[in-house]
Amino acid sequence: MANIKIGFIGLGNMGGGMSMNIAKSGYDMVVHDINRAAATNLLELGAEWADTP
């Protein structure tokens, strides 16, 4: 994508689905959740992990 990086805080019921759709569209992402395991699929798609919000 055109140098757009999207950040997502909270990957639960709502944020998880929204962020997955954005990641599948090819955008660069930085993600954070209180539970790092919630980000596993996104990290496998190339998202970066943020240690803090």
Phi and psi in radians as a Rosetta constraint file:
Dihedral C 1 N 2 CA 2 C 2 CIRCULARHARMONIC -1.435 0.35
Dihedral N 2 CA 2 C 2 N 3 CIRCULARHARMONIC 1.140 0.35
Dihedral C 2 N 3 CA 3 C 3 CIRCULARHARMONIC 0.917 0.35
Dihedral N 3 CA 3 C 3 N 4 CIRCULARHARMONIC 0.581 0.35
Dihedral C 3 N 4 CA 4 C 4 CIRCULARHARMONIC -1.767 0.35
Dihedral N 4 CA 4 C 4 N 5 CIRCULARHARMONIC 2.221 0.35
Dihedral C 4 N 5 CA 5 C 5 CIRCULARHARMONIC -2.059 0.35
Dihedral N 5 CA 5 C 5 N 6 CIRCULARHARMONIC 2.235 0.35
Dihedral C 5 N 6 CA 6 C 6 CIRCULARHARMONIC -1.901 0.35
Dihedral N 6 CA 6 C 6 N 7 CIRCULARHARMONIC 2.379 0.35
Dihedral C 6 N 7 CA 7 C 7 CIRCULARHARMONIC -1.874 0.35
Dihedral N 7 CA 7 C 7 N 8 CIRCULARHARMONIC 2.401 0.35
Dihedral C 7 N 8 CA 8 C 8 CIRCULARHARMONIC -2.217 0.35
Dihedral N 8 CA 8 C 8 N 9 CIRCULARHARMONIC 2.227 0.35
Dihedral C 8 N 9 CA 9 C 9 CIRCULARHARMONIC -2.000 0.35
Dihedral N 9 CA 9 C 9 N 10 CIRCULARHARMONIC 2.048 0.35
Dihedral C 9 N 10 CA 10 C 10 CIRCULARHARMONIC 1.721 0.35
Dihedral N 10 CA 10 C 10 N 11 CIRCULARHARMONIC 1.931 0.35
Dihedral C 10 N 11 CA 11 C 11 CIRCULARHARMONIC -2.110 0.35
Dihedral N 11 CA 11 C 11 N 12 CIRCULARHARMONIC 0.647 0.35
Dihedral C 11 N 12 CA 12 C 12 CIRCULARHARMONIC -1.416 0.35
Dihedral N 12 CA 12 C 12 N 13 CIRCULARHARMONIC -2.523 0.35
Dihedral C 12 N 13 CA 13 C 13 CIRCULARHARMONIC -1.001 0.35
Dihedral N 13 CA 13 C 13 N 14 CIRCULARHARMONIC -0.787 0.35
Dihedral C 13 N 14 CA 14 C 14 CIRCULARHARMONIC -1.528 0.35
Dihedral N 14 CA 14 C 14 N 15 CIRCULARHARMONIC -0.917 0.35
Dihedral C 14 N 15 CA 15 C 15 CIRCULARHARMONIC -1.125 0.35
Dihedral N 15 CA 15 C 15 N 16 CIRCULARHARMONIC -0.571 0.35
Dihedral C 15 N 16 CA 16 C 16 CIRCULARHARMONIC -1.099 0.35
Dihedral N 16 CA 16 C 16 N 17 CIRCULARHARMONIC -0.820 0.35
Dihedral C 16 N 17 CA 17 C 17 CIRCULARHARMONIC -1.187 0.35
Dihedral N 17 CA 17 C 17 N 18 CIRCULARHARMONIC -0.750 0.35
Dihedral C 17 N 18 CA 18 C 18 CIRCULARHARMONIC -1.119 0.35
Dihedral N 18 CA 18 C 18 N 19 CIRCULARHARMONIC -0.794 0.35
Dihedral C 18 N 19 CA 19 C 19 CIRCULARHARMONIC -1.165 0.35
Dihedral N 19 CA 19 C 19 N 20 CIRCULARHARMONIC -0.603 0.35
Dihedral C 19 N 20 CA 20 C 20 CIRCULARHARMONIC -1.133 0.35
Dihedral N 20 CA 20 C 20 N 21 CIRCULARHARMONIC -0.733 0.35
Dihedral C 20 N 21 CA 21 C 21 CIRCULARHARMONIC -1.104 0.35
Dihedral N 21 CA 21 C 21 N 22 CIRCULARHARMONIC -0.703 0.35
Dihedral C 21 N 22 CA 22 C 22 CIRCULARHARMONIC -1.168 0.35
Dihedral N 22 CA 22 C 22 N 23 CIRCULARHARMONIC -0.742 0.35
Dihedral C 22 N 23 CA 23 C 23 CIRCULARHARMONIC -1.101 0.35
Dihedral N 23 CA 23 C 23 N 24 CIRCULARHARMONIC -0.724 0.35
Dihedral C 23 N 24 CA 24 C 24 CIRCULARHARMONIC -1.153 0.35
Dihedral N 24 CA 24 C 24 N 25 CIRCULARHARMONIC -0.385 0.35
Dihedral C 24 N 25 CA 25 C 25 CIRCULARHARMONIC -1.393 0.35
Dihedral N 25 CA 25 C 25 N 26 CIRCULARHARMONIC -0.134 0.35
Dihedral C 25 N 26 CA 26 C 26 CIRCULARHARMONIC 1.749 0.35
Dihedral N 26 CA 26 C 26 N 27 CIRCULARHARMONIC 0.132 0.35
Dihedral C 26 N 27 CA 27 C 27 CIRCULARHARMONIC -1.355 0.35
Dihedral N 27 CA 27 C 27 N 28 CIRCULARHARMONIC 2.580 0.35
Dihedral C 27 N 28 CA 28 C 28 CIRCULARHARMONIC -1.284 0.35
Dihedral N 28 CA 28 C 28 N 29 CIRCULARHARMONIC 2.419 0.35
Dihedral C 28 N 29 CA 29 C 29 CIRCULARHARMONIC -2.351 0.35
Dihedral N 29 CA 29 C 29 N 30 CIRCULARHARMONIC 2.607 0.35
Dihedral C 29 N 30 CA 30 C 30 CIRCULARHARMONIC -2.130 0.35
Dihedral N 30 CA 30 C 30 N 31 CIRCULARHARMONIC 2.266 0.35
Dihedral C 30 N 31 CA 31 C 31 CIRCULARHARMONIC -2.246 0.35
Dihedral N 31 CA 31 C 31 N 32 CIRCULARHARMONIC 2.687 0.35
Dihedral C 31 N 32 CA 32 C 32 CIRCULARHARMONIC -2.624 0.35
Dihedral N 32 CA 32 C 32 N 33 CIRCULARHARMONIC 2.505 0.35
Dihedral C 32 N 33 CA 33 C 33 CIRCULARHARMONIC -2.645 0.35
Dihedral N 33 CA 33 C 33 N 34 CIRCULARHARMONIC 2.718 0.35
Dihedral C 33 N 34 CA 34 C 34 CIRCULARHARMONIC -1.076 0.35
Dihedral N 34 CA 34 C 34 N 35 CIRCULARHARMONIC -0.452 0.35
Dihedral C 34 N 35 CA 35 C 35 CIRCULARHARMONIC -1.992 0.35
Dihedral N 35 CA 35 C 35 N 36 CIRCULARHARMONIC 1.839 0.35
Dihedral C 35 N 36 CA 36 C 36 CIRCULARHARMONIC -1.025 0.35
Dihedral N 36 CA 36 C 36 N 37 CIRCULARHARMONIC -0.520 0.35
Dihedral C 36 N 37 CA 37 C 37 CIRCULARHARMONIC -1.054 0.35
Dihedral N 37 CA 37 C 37 N 38 CIRCULARHARMONIC -0.444 0.35
Dihedral C 37 N 38 CA 38 C 38 CIRCULARHARMONIC -1.134 0.35
Dihedral N 38 CA 38 C 38 N 39 CIRCULARHARMONIC -0.345 0.35
Dihedral C 38 N 39 CA 39 C 39 CIRCULARHARMONIC -1.687 0.35
Dihedral N 39 CA 39 C 39 N 40 CIRCULARHARMONIC 0.001 0.35
Dihedral C 39 N 40 CA 40 C 40 CIRCULARHARMONIC -0.898 0.35
Dihedral N 40 CA 40 C 40 N 41 CIRCULARHARMONIC -0.893 0.35
Dihedral C 40 N 41 CA 41 C 41 CIRCULARHARMONIC -1.109 0.35
Dihedral N 41 CA 41 C 41 N 42 CIRCULARHARMONIC -0.678 0.35
Dihedral C 41 N 42 CA 42 C 42 CIRCULARHARMONIC -1.187 0.35
Dihedral N 42 CA 42 C 42 N 43 CIRCULARHARMONIC -0.709 0.35
Dihedral C 42 N 43 CA 43 C 43 CIRCULARHARMONIC -1.114 0.35
Dihedral N 43 CA 43 C 43 N 44 CIRCULARHARMONIC -0.638 0.35
Dihedral C 43 N 44 CA 44 C 44 CIRCULARHARMONIC -1.156 0.35
Dihedral N 44 CA 44 C 44 N 45 CIRCULARHARMONIC -0.456 0.35
Dihedral C 44 N 45 CA 45 C 45 CIRCULARHARMONIC -1.515 0.35
Dihedral N 45 CA 45 C 45 N 46 CIRCULARHARMONIC -0.004 0.35
Dihedral C 45 N 46 CA 46 C 46 CIRCULARHARMONIC 1.903 0.35
Dihedral N 46 CA 46 C 46 N 47 CIRCULARHARMONIC 0.038 0.35
Dihedral C 46 N 47 CA 47 C 47 CIRCULARHARMONIC -1.164 0.35
Dihedral N 47 CA 47 C 47 N 48 CIRCULARHARMONIC 2.656 0.35
Dihedral C 47 N 48 CA 48 C 48 CIRCULARHARMONIC -1.612 0.35
Dihedral N 48 CA 48 C 48 N 49 CIRCULARHARMONIC 2.574 0.35
Dihedral C 48 N 49 CA 49 C 49 CIRCULARHARMONIC -1.643 0.35
Dihedral N 49 CA 49 C 49 N 50 CIRCULARHARMONIC 2.332 0.35
Dihedral C 49 N 50 CA 50 C 50 CIRCULARHARMONIC -1.829 0.35
Dihedral N 50 CA 50 C 50 N 51 CIRCULARHARMONIC 2.207 0.35
Dihedral C 50 N 51 CA 51 C 51 CIRCULARHARMONIC -1.184 0.35
Dihedral N 51 CA 51 C 51 N 52 CIRCULARHARMONIC -0.460 0.35
Dihedral C 51 N 52 CA 52 C 52 CIRCULARHARMONIC -2.350 0.35
Dihedral N 52 CA 52 C 52 N 53 CIRCULARHARMONIC 2.725 0.35
